[in-house]
Amino acid sequence: MYSSTFIFAKRQFDDEFHRLDQQIAEAARTMPGYLGEEAWENPTTGLVSNVYYWESLEALQALIQHPTHLQAKARQAEWLDGYQVIISQVLRTYGDARLNGRLPIGST
């Protein structure tokens, strides 16, 4: 399993940003190998983190090469005040059963 974490600082979002963001999220959710997602915002720093989980690196690459994702990436400076992407291989997840059904991926 892989995760892609997109961390960014916001600028002003417009209708075009929201349209592209929604299209990318919808495309990801329909791709084979998509496992789930979550989003976090740090109120202290103002940074936002979107995490997507994938069965394989190939599934993740499909989103990276999606035309809408490429379009948004080319225009990111209009809406973001900096970003970082972290691609990780998930070796293991664990925990108790109290969060089952509330997270995009379960413990293994």
Jmol script that loads the backbone (N, CA, C; Angstrom):
load data "model"
ATOM      1  N   MET A   1       0.853  -1.172   0.000  1.00  0.00           N
ATOM      2  CA  MET A   1       0.000   0.000   0.000  1.00  0.00           C
ATOM      3  C   MET A   1       0.904   1.242   0.000  1.00  0.00           C
ATOM      4  N   TYR A   2       0.403   2.293  -0.639  1.00  0.00           N
ATOM      5  CA  TYR A   2       1.124   3.564  -0.719  1.00  0.00           C
ATOM      6  C   TYR A   2       0.214   4.699  -0.266  1.00  0.00           C
ATOM      7  N   SER A   3       0.828   5.760   0.194  1.00  0.00           N
ATOM      8  CA  SER A   3       0.074   6.972   0.497  1.00  0.00           C
ATOM      9  C   SER A   3       0.742   8.143  -0.208  1.00  0.00           C
ATOM     10  N   SER A   4      -0.079   9.076  -0.616  1.00  0.00           N
ATOM     11  CA  SER A   4       0.425  10.339  -1.162  1.00  0.00           C
ATOM     12  C   SER A   4      -0.157  11.448  -0.285  1.00  0.00           C
ATOM     13  N   THR A   5       0.726  12.208   0.322  1.00  0.00           N
ATOM     14  CA  THR A   5       0.320  13.282   1.219  1.00  0.00           C
ATOM     15  C   THR A   5       0.638  14.605   0.553  1.00  0.00           C
ATOM     16  N   PHE A   6      -0.374  15.411   0.380  1.00  0.00           N
ATOM     17  CA  PHE A   6      -0.250  16.726  -0.247  1.00  0.00           C
ATOM     18  C   PHE A   6      -0.456  17.760   0.853  1.00  0.00           C
ATOM     19  N   ILE A   7       0.623  18.459   1.210  1.00  0.00           N
ATOM     20  CA  ILE A   7       0.596  19.471   2.262  1.00  0.00           C
ATOM     21  C   ILE A   7       0.741  20.832   1.595  1.00  0.00           C
ATOM     22  N   PHE A   8      -0.134  21.785   1.961  1.00  0.00           N
ATOM     23  CA  PHE A   8      -0.056  23.085   1.314  1.00  0.00           C
ATOM     24  C   PHE A   8      -0.527  24.208   2.229  1.00  0.00           C
ATOM     25  N   ALA A   9      -0.076  25.405   1.875  1.00  0.00           N
ATOM     26  CA  ALA A   9      -0.541  26.638   2.520  1.00  0.00           C
ATOM     27  C   ALA A   9      -1.500  27.311   1.543  1.00  0.00           C
ATOM     28  N   LYS A  10      -2.606  27.781   2.061  1.00  0.00           N
ATOM     29  CA  LYS A  10      -3.651  28.370   1.218  1.00  0.00           C
ATOM     30  C   LYS A  10      -3.336  29.812   0.836  1.00  0.00           C
ATOM     31  N   ARG A  11      -3.772  30.153  -0.344  1.00  0.00           N
ATOM     32  CA  ARG A  11      -3.954  31.531  -0.768  1.00  0.00           C
ATOM     33  C   ARG A  11      -5.449  31.710  -0.921  1.00  0.00           C
ATOM     34  N   GLN A  12      -5.865  32.566  -1.801  1.00  0.00           N
ATOM     35  CA  GLN A  12      -7.289  32.764  -2.065  1.00  0.00           C
ATOM     36  C   GLN A  12      -7.778  31.719  -3.062  1.00  0.00           C
ATOM     37  N   PHE A  13      -8.808  30.961  -2.703  1.00  0.00           N
ATOM     38  CA  PHE A  13      -9.391  29.982  -3.605  1.00  0.00           C
ATOM     39  C   PHE A  13     -10.535  30.638  -4.375  1.00  0.00           C
ATOM     40  N   ASP A  14     -10.642  30.295  -5.657  1.00  0.00           N
ATOM     41  CA  ASP A  14     -11.746  30.793  -6.466  1.00  0.00           C
ATOM     42  C   ASP A  14     -12.579  29.612  -6.964  1.00  0.00           C
ATOM     43  N   ASP A  15     -13.588  29.897  -7.762  1.00  0.00           N
ATOM     44  CA  ASP A  15     -14.467  28.842  -8.260  1.00  0.00           C
ATOM     45  C   ASP A  15     -13.702  27.813  -9.085  1.00  0.00           C
ATOM     46  N   GLU A  16     -12.721  28.254  -9.857  1.00  0.00           N
ATOM     47  CA  GLU A  16     -11.937  27.333 -10.689  1.00  0.00           C
ATOM     48  C   GLU A  16     -11.137  26.368  -9.820  1.00  0.00           C
ATOM     49  N   PHE A  17     -10.561  26.855  -8.733  1.00  0.00           N
ATOM     50  CA  PHE A  17      -9.848  25.968  -7.810  1.00  0.00           C
ATOM     51  C   PHE A  17     -10.792  24.888  -7.286  1.00  0.00           C
ATOM     52  N   HIS A  18     -11.949  25.304  -6.790  1.00  0.00           N
ATOM     53  CA  HIS A  18     -12.895  24.348  -6.220  1.00  0.00           C
ATOM     54  C   HIS A  18     -13.380  23.337  -7.263  1.00  0.00           C
ATOM     55  N   ARG A  19     -13.574  23.791  -8.491  1.00  0.00           N
ATOM     56  CA  ARG A  19     -14.007  22.896  -9.566  1.00  0.00           C
ATOM     57  C   ARG A  19     -12.941  21.838  -9.837  1.00  0.00           C
ATOM     58  N   LEU A  20     -11.696  22.273 -10.005  1.00  0.00           N
ATOM     59  CA  LEU A  20     -10.607  21.331 -10.281  1.00  0.00           C
ATOM     60  C   LEU A  20     -10.374  20.394  -9.099  1.00  0.00           C
ATOM     61  N   ASP A  21     -10.419  20.931  -7.903  1.00  0.00           N
ATOM     62  CA  ASP A  21     -10.209  20.118  -6.703  1.00  0.00           C
ATOM     63  C   ASP A  21     -11.263  19.018  -6.622  1.00  0.00           C
ATOM     64  N   GLN A  22     -12.505  19.357  -6.893  1.00  0.00           N
ATOM     65  CA  GLN A  22     -13.588  18.372  -6.862  1.00  0.00           C
ATOM     66  C   GLN A  22     -13.412  17.328  -7.959  1.00  0.00           C
ATOM     67  N   GLN A  23     -13.010  17.753  -9.138  1.00  0.00           N
ATOM     68  CA  GLN A  23     -12.813  16.816 -10.237  1.00  0.00           C
ATOM     69  C   GLN A  23     -11.677  15.845  -9.954  1.00  0.00           C
ATOM     70  N   ILE A  24     -10.605  16.335  -9.341  1.00  0.00           N
ATOM     71  CA  ILE A  24      -9.483  15.466  -8.994  1.00  0.00           C
ATOM     72  C   ILE A  24      -9.912  14.446  -7.947  1.00  0.00           C
ATOM     73  N   ALA A  25     -10.637  14.890  -6.931  1.00  0.00           N
ATOM     74  CA  ALA A  25     -11.104  13.976  -5.884  1.00  0.00           C
ATOM     75  C   ALA A  25     -12.024  12.906  -6.474  1.00  0.00           C
ATOM     76  N   GLU A  26     -12.926  13.310  -7.357  1.00  0.00           N
ATOM     77  CA  GLU A  26     -13.842  12.351  -7.985  1.00  0.00           C
ATOM     78  C   GLU A  26     -13.075  11.367  -8.862  1.00  0.00           C
ATOM     79  N   ALA A  27     -12.099  11.860  -9.608  1.00  0.00           N
ATOM     80  CA  ALA A  27     -11.296  10.975 -10.459  1.00  0.00           C
ATOM     81  C   ALA A  27     -10.546   9.960  -9.603  1.00  0.00           C
ATOM     82  N   ALA A  28      -9.949  10.414  -8.509  1.00  0.00           N
ATOM     83  CA  ALA A  28      -9.209   9.507  -7.630  1.00  0.00           C
ATOM     84  C   ALA A  28     -10.118   8.406  -7.109  1.00  0.00           C
ATOM     85  N   ARG A  29     -11.300   8.770  -6.653  1.00  0.00           N
ATOM     86  CA  ARG A  29     -12.225   7.798  -6.049  1.00  0.00           C
ATOM     87  C   ARG A  29     -12.707   6.733  -7.025  1.00  0.00           C
ATOM     88  N   THR A  30     -12.651   7.017  -8.327  1.00  0.00           N
ATOM     89  CA  THR A  30     -13.113   6.045  -9.312  1.00  0.00           C
ATOM     90  C   THR A  30     -11.975   5.210  -9.893  1.00  0.00           C
ATOM     91  N   MET A  31     -10.744   5.505  -9.534  1.00  0.00           N
ATOM     92  CA  MET A  31      -9.597   4.786 -10.100  1.00  0.00           C
ATOM     93  C   MET A  31      -9.392   3.437  -9.427  1.00  0.00           C
ATOM     94  N   PRO A  32      -9.098   2.415 -10.218  1.00  0.00           N
ATOM     95  CA  PRO A  32      -8.743   1.130  -9.624  1.00  0.00           C
ATOM     96  C   PRO A  32      -7.510   1.314  -8.729  1.00  0.00           C
ATOM     97  N   GLY A  33      -7.562   0.734  -7.545  1.00  0.00           N
ATOM     98  CA  GLY A  33      -6.445   0.840  -6.620  1.00  0.00           C
ATOM     99  C   GLY A  33      -6.591   1.924  -5.582  1.00  0.00           C
ATOM    100  N   TYR A  34      -7.609   2.772  -5.705  1.00  0.00           N
ATOM    101  CA  TYR A  34      -7.882   3.805  -4.704  1.00  0.00           C
ATOM    102  C   TYR A  34      -8.443   3.131  -3.452  1.00  0.00           C
ATOM    103  N   LEU A  35      -7.884   3.462  -2.282  1.00  0.00           N
ATOM    104  CA  LEU A  35      -8.332   2.852  -1.031  1.00  0.00           C
ATOM    105  C   LEU A  35      -9.070   3.818  -0.105  1.00  0.00           C
ATOM    106  N   GLY A  36      -8.778   5.098  -0.213  1.00  0.00           N
ATOM    107  CA  GLY A  36      -9.436   6.061   0.664  1.00  0.00           C
ATOM    108  C   GLY A  36      -8.619   7.323   0.801  1.00  0.00           C
ATOM    109  N   GLU A  37      -9.160   8.245   1.575  1.00  0.00           N
ATOM    110  CA  GLU A  37      -8.499   9.537   1.756  1.00  0.00           C
ATOM    111  C   GLU A  37      -8.912  10.152   3.077  1.00  0.00           C
ATOM    112  N   GLU A  38      -8.127  11.109   3.496  1.00  0.00           N
ATOM    113  CA  GLU A  38      -8.459  11.909   4.671  1.00  0.00           C
ATOM    114  C   GLU A  38      -7.818  13.277   4.510  1.00  0.00           C
ATOM    115  N   ALA A  39      -8.318  14.250   5.236  1.00  0.00           N
ATOM    116  CA  ALA A  39      -7.793  15.619   5.157  1.00  0.00           C
ATOM    117  C   ALA A  39      -7.662  16.168   6.570  1.00  0.00           C
ATOM    118  N   TRP A  40      -6.633  16.973   6.754  1.00  0.00           N
ATOM    119  CA  TRP A  40      -6.359  17.578   8.056  1.00  0.00           C
ATOM    120  C   TRP A  40      -5.958  19.026   7.856  1.00  0.00           C
ATOM    121  N   GLU A  41      -6.289  19.853   8.810  1.00  0.00           N
ATOM    122  CA  GLU A  41      -5.834  21.239   8.798  1.00  0.00           C
ATOM    123  C   GLU A  41      -5.241  21.552  10.164  1.00  0.00           C
ATOM    124  N   ASN A  42      -4.059  22.144  10.158  1.00  0.00           N
ATOM    125  CA  ASN A  42      -3.391  22.532  11.395  1.00  0.00           C
ATOM    126  C   ASN A  42      -3.768  23.979  11.693  1.00  0.00           C
ATOM    127  N   PRO A  43      -4.576  24.232  12.729  1.00  0.00           N
ATOM    128  CA  PRO A  43      -5.021  25.599  13.004  1.00  0.00           C
ATOM    129  C   PRO A  43      -3.887  26.524  13.440  1.00  0.00           C
ATOM    130  N   THR A  44      -2.800  25.966  13.943  1.00  0.00           N
ATOM    131  CA  THR A  44      -1.666  26.783  14.371  1.00  0.00           C
ATOM    132  C   THR A  44      -0.871  27.308  13.180  1.00  0.00           C
ATOM    133  N   THR A  45      -0.581  26.421  12.223  1.00  0.00           N
ATOM    134  CA  THR A  45       0.238  26.815  11.069  1.00  0.00           C
ATOM    135  C   THR A  45      -0.606  27.214   9.863  1.00  0.00           C
ATOM    136  N   GLY A  46      -1.869  26.787   9.836  1.00  0.00           N
ATOM    137  CA  GLY A  46      -2.725  27.040   8.682  1.00  0.00           C
ATOM    138  C   GLY A  46      -2.477  26.085   7.538  1.00  0.00           C
ATOM    139  N   LEU A  47      -1.593  25.105   7.709  1.00  0.00           N
ATOM    140  CA  LEU A  47      -1.314  24.146   6.647  1.00  0.00           C
ATOM    141  C   LEU A  47      -2.427  23.115   6.550  1.00  0.00           C
ATOM    142  N   VAL A  48      -2.687  22.683   5.321  1.00  0.00           N
ATOM    143  CA  VAL A  48      -3.696  21.664   5.031  1.00  0.00           C
ATOM    144  C   VAL A  48      -2.978  20.432   4.506  1.00  0.00           C
ATOM    145  N   SER A  49      -3.460  19.260   4.895  1.00  0.00           N
ATOM    146  CA  SER A  49      -2.874  18.003   4.444  1.00  0.00           C
ATOM    147  C   SER A  49      -3.977  17.102   3.912  1.00  0.00           C
ATOM    148  N   ASN A  50      -3.841  16.691   2.661  1.00  0.00           N
ATOM    149  CA  ASN A  50      -4.735  15.712   2.050  1.00  0.00           C
ATOM    150  C   ASN A  50      -3.936  14.434   1.827  1.00  0.00           C
ATOM    151  N   VAL A  51      -4.437  13.324   2.360  1.00  0.00           N
ATOM    152  CA  VAL A  51      -3.750  12.036   2.247  1.00  0.00           C
ATOM    153  C   VAL A  51      -4.629  11.088   1.458  1.00  0.00           C
ATOM    154  N   TYR A  52      -4.061  10.525   0.388  1.00  0.00           N
ATOM    155  CA  TYR A  52      -4.742   9.511  -0.402  1.00  0.00           C
ATOM    156  C   TYR A  52      -4.001   8.191  -0.217  1.00  0.00           C
ATOM    157  N   TYR A  53      -4.754   7.078  -0.145  1.00  0.00           N
ATOM    158  CA  TYR A  53      -4.176   5.745   0.023  1.00  0.00           C
ATOM    159  C   TYR A  53      -4.445   4.920  -1.230  1.00  0.00           C
ATOM    160  N   TRP A  54      -3.417   4.150  -1.639  1.00  0.00           N
ATOM    161  CA  TRP A  54      -3.455   3.416  -2.905  1.00  0.00           C
ATOM    162  C   TRP A  54      -2.955   1.991  -2.708  1.00  0.00           C
ATOM    163  N   GLU A  55      -3.518   1.057  -3.474  1.00  0.00           N
ATOM    164  CA  GLU A  55      -3.063  -0.338  -3.430  1.00  0.00           C
ATOM    165  C   GLU A  55      -1.659  -0.490  -3.995  1.00  0.00           C
ATOM    166  N   SER A  56      -1.310   0.328  -4.983  1.00  0.00           N
ATOM    167  CA  SER A  56      -0.029   0.169  -5.676  1.00  0.00           C
ATOM    168  C   SER A  56       0.504   1.526  -6.115  1.00  0.00           C
ATOM    169  N   LEU A  57       1.781   1.522  -6.440  1.00  0.00           N
ATOM    170  CA  LEU A  57       2.399   2.729  -6.975  1.00  0.00           C
ATOM    171  C   LEU A  57       1.816   3.062  -8.349  1.00  0.00           C
ATOM    172  N   GLU A  58       1.453   2.048  -9.110  1.00  0.00           N
ATOM    173  CA  GLU A  58       0.846   2.260 -10.434  1.00  0.00           C
ATOM    174  C   GLU A  58      -0.500   2.978 -10.305  1.00  0.00           C
ATOM    175  N   ALA A  59      -1.271   2.620  -9.295  1.00  0.00           N
ATOM    176  CA  ALA A  59      -2.558   3.288  -9.077  1.00  0.00           C
ATOM    177  C   ALA A  59      -2.336   4.757  -8.729  1.00  0.00           C
ATOM    178  N   LEU A  60      -1.371   5.031  -7.894  1.00  0.00           N
ATOM    179  CA  LEU A  60      -1.026   6.415  -7.543  1.00  0.00           C
ATOM    180  C   LEU A  60      -0.571   7.180  -8.780  1.00  0.00           C
ATOM    181  N   GLN A  61       0.256   6.559  -9.591  1.00  0.00           N
ATOM    182  CA  GLN A  61       0.752   7.214 -10.808  1.00  0.00           C
ATOM    183  C   GLN A  61      -0.394   7.581 -11.751  1.00  0.00           C
ATOM    184  N   ALA A  62      -1.458   6.788 -11.755  1.00  0.00           N
ATOM    185  CA  ALA A  62      -2.608   7.093 -12.617  1.00  0.00           C
ATOM    186  C   ALA A  62      -3.213   8.439 -12.247  1.00  0.00           C
ATOM    187  N   LEU A  63      -3.296   8.732 -10.959  1.00  0.00           N
ATOM    188  CA  LEU A  63      -3.817  10.042 -10.553  1.00  0.00           C
ATOM    189  C   LEU A  63      -2.823  11.145 -10.899  1.00  0.00           C
ATOM    190  N   ILE A  64      -1.553  10.907 -10.665  1.00  0.00           N
ATOM    191  CA  ILE A  64      -0.534  11.923 -10.943  1.00  0.00           C
ATOM    192  C   ILE A  64      -0.559  12.322 -12.422  1.00  0.00           C
ATOM    193  N   GLN A  65      -0.841  11.367 -13.306  1.00  0.00           N
ATOM    194  CA  GLN A  65      -0.854  11.638 -14.748  1.00  0.00           C
ATOM    195  C   GLN A  65      -2.232  12.040 -15.281  1.00  0.00           C
ATOM    196  N   HIS A  66      -3.234  12.086 -14.415  1.00  0.00           N
ATOM    197  CA  HIS A  66      -4.584  12.453 -14.863  1.00  0.00           C
ATOM    198  C   HIS A  66      -4.573  13.887 -15.391  1.00  0.00           C
ATOM    199  N   PRO A  67      -5.218  14.164 -16.527  1.00  0.00           N
ATOM    200  CA  PRO A  67      -5.189  15.505 -17.128  1.00  0.00           C
ATOM    201  C   PRO A  67      -5.653  16.624 -16.184  1.00  0.00           C
ATOM    202  N   THR A  68      -6.665  16.377 -15.380  1.00  0.00           N
ATOM    203  CA  THR A  68      -7.143  17.418 -14.466  1.00  0.00           C
ATOM    204  C   THR A  68      -6.124  17.696 -13.382  1.00  0.00           C
ATOM    205  N   HIS A  69      -5.450  16.656 -12.899  1.00  0.00           N
ATOM    206  CA  HIS A  69      -4.395  16.855 -11.904  1.00  0.00           C
ATOM    207  C   HIS A  69      -3.247  17.674 -12.500  1.00  0.00           C
ATOM    208  N   LEU A  70      -2.870  17.357 -13.723  1.00  0.00           N
ATOM    209  CA  LEU A  70      -1.797  18.099 -14.389  1.00  0.00           C
ATOM    210  C   LEU A  70      -2.188  19.562 -14.602  1.00  0.00           C
ATOM    211  N   GLN A  71      -3.444  19.804 -14.934  1.00  0.00           N
ATOM    212  CA  GLN A  71      -3.937  21.169 -15.125  1.00  0.00           C
ATOM    213  C   GLN A  71      -3.863  21.949 -13.806  1.00  0.00           C
ATOM    214  N   ALA A  72      -4.307  21.344 -12.721  1.00  0.00           N
ATOM    215  CA  ALA A  72      -4.269  22.013 -11.419  1.00  0.00           C
ATOM    216  C   ALA A  72      -2.831  22.248 -10.962  1.00  0.00           C
ATOM    217  N   LYS A  73      -1.969  21.281 -11.191  1.00  0.00           N
ATOM    218  CA  LYS A  73      -0.566  21.428 -10.790  1.00  0.00           C
ATOM    219  C   LYS A  73       0.085  22.599 -11.525  1.00  0.00           C
ATOM    220  N   ALA A  74      -0.237  22.775 -12.793  1.00  0.00           N
ATOM    221  CA  ALA A  74       0.335  23.866 -13.574  1.00  0.00           C
ATOM    222  C   ALA A  74      -0.113  25.235 -13.059  1.00  0.00           C
ATOM    223  N   ARG A  75      -1.255  25.277 -12.385  1.00  0.00           N
ATOM    224  CA  ARG A  75      -1.809  26.550 -11.912  1.00  0.00           C
ATOM    225  C   ARG A  75      -1.709  26.719 -10.399  1.00  0.00           C
ATOM    226  N   GLN A  76      -1.016  25.813  -9.710  1.00  0.00           N
ATOM    227  CA  GLN A  76      -1.020  25.812  -8.253  1.00  0.00           C
ATOM    228  C   GLN A  76      -0.574  27.136  -7.636  1.00  0.00           C
ATOM    229  N   ALA A  77       0.342  27.858  -8.259  1.00  0.00           N
ATOM    230  CA  ALA A  77       0.842  29.111  -7.682  1.00  0.00           C
ATOM    231  C   ALA A  77      -0.247  30.178  -7.558  1.00  0.00           C
ATOM    232  N   GLU A  78      -1.329  30.036  -8.330  1.00  0.00           N
ATOM    233  CA  GLU A  78      -2.448  30.974  -8.222  1.00  0.00           C
ATOM    234  C   GLU A  78      -3.201  30.815  -6.903  1.00  0.00           C
ATOM    235  N   TRP A  79      -3.198  29.586  -6.361  1.00  0.00           N
ATOM    236  CA  TRP A  79      -4.047  29.285  -5.209  1.00  0.00           C
ATOM    237  C   TRP A  79      -3.281  28.880  -3.958  1.00  0.00           C
ATOM    238  N   LEU A  80      -2.013  28.490  -4.115  1.00  0.00           N
ATOM    239  CA  LEU A  80      -1.257  27.978  -2.985  1.00  0.00           C
ATOM    240  C   LEU A  80      -0.066  28.867  -2.672  1.00  0.00           C
ATOM    241  N   ASP A  81       0.247  28.932  -1.401  1.00  0.00           N
ATOM    242  CA  ASP A  81       1.419  29.675  -0.937  1.00  0.00           C
ATOM    243  C   ASP A  81       2.487  28.673  -0.511  1.00  0.00           C
ATOM    244  N   GLY A  82       2.734  27.715  -1.379  1.00  0.00           N
ATOM    245  CA  GLY A  82       3.719  26.672  -1.133  1.00  0.00           C
ATOM    246  C   GLY A  82       3.056  25.324  -0.919  1.00  0.00           C
ATOM    247  N   TYR A  83       3.776  24.264  -1.346  1.00  0.00           N
ATOM    248  CA  TYR A  83       3.258  22.910  -1.157  1.00  0.00           C
ATOM    249  C   TYR A  83       4.403  21.915  -1.101  1.00  0.00           C
ATOM    250  N   GLN A  84       4.083  20.742  -0.581  1.00  0.00           N
ATOM    251  CA  GLN A  84       5.011  19.614  -0.563  1.00  0.00           C
ATOM    252  C   GLN A  84       4.187  18.346  -0.724  1.00  0.00           C
ATOM    253  N   VAL A  85       4.719  17.391  -1.488  1.00  0.00           N
ATOM    254  CA  VAL A  85       4.079  16.102  -1.673  1.00  0.00           C
ATOM    255  C   VAL A  85       5.012  15.036  -1.118  1.00  0.00           C
ATOM    256  N   ILE A  86       4.447  14.140  -0.325  1.00  0.00           N
ATOM    257  CA  ILE A  86       5.218  13.044   0.261  1.00  0.00           C
ATOM    258  C   ILE A  86       4.587  11.741  -0.216  1.00  0.00           C
ATOM    259  N   ILE A  87       5.366  10.928  -0.924  1.00  0.00           N
ATOM    260  CA  ILE A  87       4.921   9.615  -1.381  1.00  0.00           C
ATOM    261  C   ILE A  87       5.574   8.593  -0.459  1.00  0.00           C
ATOM    262  N   SER A  88       4.744   7.752   0.148  1.00  0.00           N
ATOM    263  CA  SER A  88       5.255   6.791   1.129  1.00  0.00           C
ATOM    264  C   SER A  88       4.712   5.400   0.854  1.00  0.00           C
ATOM    265  N   GLN A  89       5.535   4.403   1.155  1.00  0.00           N
ATOM    266  CA  GLN A  89       5.054   3.031   1.159  1.00  0.00           C
ATOM    267  C   GLN A  89       4.646   2.712   2.591  1.00  0.00           C
ATOM    268  N   VAL A  90       3.423   2.253   2.752  1.00  0.00           N
ATOM    269  CA  VAL A  90       2.903   1.930   4.078  1.00  0.00           C
ATOM    270  C   VAL A  90       3.320   0.505   4.403  1.00  0.00           C
ATOM    271  N   LEU A  91       4.112   0.355   5.448  1.00  0.00           N
ATOM    272  CA  LEU A  91       4.588  -0.966   5.835  1.00  0.00           C
ATOM    273  C   LEU A  91       3.611  -1.696   6.736  1.00  0.00           C
ATOM    274  N   ARG A  92       2.910  -0.922   7.570  1.00  0.00           N
ATOM    275  CA  ARG A  92       1.992  -1.551   8.515  1.00  0.00           C
ATOM    276  C   ARG A  92       1.078  -0.503   9.111  1.00  0.00           C
ATOM    277  N   THR A  93      -0.123  -0.894   9.431  1.00  0.00           N
ATOM    278  CA  THR A  93      -1.024  -0.069  10.216  1.00  0.00           C
ATOM    279  C   THR A  93      -1.491  -0.920  11.396  1.00  0.00           C
ATOM    280  N   TYR A  94      -1.740  -0.285  12.527  1.00  0.00           N
ATOM    281  CA  TYR A  94      -2.241  -1.039  13.683  1.00  0.00           C
ATOM    282  C   TYR A  94      -2.979  -0.107  14.618  1.00  0.00           C
ATOM    283  N   GLY A  95      -3.716  -0.669  15.521  1.00  0.00           N
ATOM    284  CA  GLY A  95      -4.487   0.083  16.499  1.00  0.00           C
ATOM    285  C   GLY A  95      -5.572  -0.803  17.077  1.00  0.00           C
ATOM    286  N   ASP A  96      -6.414  -0.222  17.879  1.00  0.00           N
ATOM    287  CA  ASP A  96      -7.524  -0.999  18.408  1.00  0.00           C
ATOM    288  C   ASP A  96      -8.729  -0.848  17.477  1.00  0.00           C
ATOM    289  N   ALA A  97      -9.815  -1.476  17.790  1.00  0.00           N
ATOM    290  CA  ALA A  97     -10.962  -1.527  16.890  1.00  0.00           C
ATOM    291  C   ALA A  97     -11.889  -0.323  17.009  1.00  0.00           C
ATOM    292  N   ARG A  98     -11.597   0.612  17.892  1.00  0.00           N
ATOM    293  CA  ARG A  98     -12.540   1.706  18.121  1.00  0.00           C
ATOM    294  C   ARG A  98     -12.672   2.674  16.951  1.00  0.00           C
ATOM    295  N   LEU A  99     -11.707   2.732  16.064  1.00  0.00           N
ATOM    296  CA  LEU A  99     -11.797   3.624  14.908  1.00  0.00           C
ATOM    297  C   LEU A  99     -12.235   2.894  13.635  1.00  0.00           C
ATOM    298  N   ASN A 100     -12.525   1.599  13.730  1.00  0.00           N
ATOM    299  CA  ASN A 100     -12.965   0.849  12.552  1.00  0.00           C
ATOM    300  C   ASN A 100     -14.169   1.532  11.919  1.00  0.00           C
ATOM    301  N   GLY A 101     -14.120   1.696  10.614  1.00  0.00           N
ATOM    302  CA  GLY A 101     -15.203   2.331   9.891  1.00  0.00           C
ATOM    303  C   GLY A 101     -15.109   3.838   9.844  1.00  0.00           C
ATOM    304  N   ARG A 102     -14.202   4.427  10.617  1.00  0.00           N
ATOM    305  CA  ARG A 102     -14.054   5.890  10.627  1.00  0.00           C
ATOM    306  C   ARG A 102     -12.800   6.349   9.904  1.00  0.00           C
ATOM    307  N   LEU A 103     -11.950   5.417   9.515  1.00  0.00           N
ATOM    308  CA  LEU A 103     -10.727   5.724   8.783  1.00  0.00           C
ATOM    309  C   LEU A 103     -10.803   5.118   7.385  1.00  0.00           C
ATOM    310  N   PRO A 104     -10.071   5.699   6.423  1.00  0.00           N
ATOM    311  CA  PRO A 104     -10.141   5.180   5.052  1.00  0.00           C
ATOM    312  C   PRO A 104      -9.494   3.817   4.892  1.00  0.00           C
ATOM    313  N   ILE A 105      -8.581   3.436   5.796  1.00  0.00           N
ATOM    314  CA  ILE A 105      -7.932   2.133   5.740  1.00  0.00           C
ATOM    315  C   ILE A 105      -7.976   1.528   7.126  1.00  0.00           C
ATOM    316  N   GLY A 106      -7.962   0.222   7.186  1.00  0.00           N
ATOM    317  CA  GLY A 106      -8.028  -0.459   8.472  1.00  0.00           C
ATOM    318  C   GLY A 106      -6.668  -0.952   8.932  1.00  0.00           C
ATOM    319  N   SER A 107      -6.622  -1.461  10.124  1.00  0.00           N
ATOM    320  CA  SER A 107      -5.398  -2.042  10.659  1.00  0.00           C
ATOM    321  C   SER A 107      -5.154  -3.390  10.029  1.00  0.00           C
ATOM    322  N   THR A 108      -3.871  -3.719   9.892  1.00  0.00           N
ATOM    323  CA  THR A 108      -3.507  -5.026   9.344  1.00  0.00           C
ATOM    324  C   THR A 108      -2.717  -5.805  10.357  1.00  0.00           C
TER     325      THR A 108
END
end "model"
wireframe off; spacefill off
backbone 0.3
color backbone group
